[in-house]
Amino acid sequence: MAGRTPIPVSRAMRTIAANLDLALRQQRITLELLAEGALAIGETASRKPEGETRRARRARRPQR
């Protein structure tokens, strides 16, 4: 169970990402501007709407 995201959570993440994308397009806000307002870097902000999981981010990190 620890490895799988529950279906309602996945559905909610997709819905939130879609709503955020729509709001940004309607208000013509770029991801860079959103990131600046949220005190984040552009790469992080662009990753969030896609619903990337922590596990996927960990898998992408270079090994030390």
Sequence and secondary structure as in RCSB ss.txt:
>XXXX:A:sequence
MAGRTPIPVSRAMRTIAANLDLALRQQRITLELLAEGALAIGETASRKPEGETRRARRARRPQR
>XXXX:A:secstr
 TTS  HHHHHHHHHHHHHHHHHHHHHT  HHHHHHHTT  HHHHHHGGGT  HHHHHHHS   
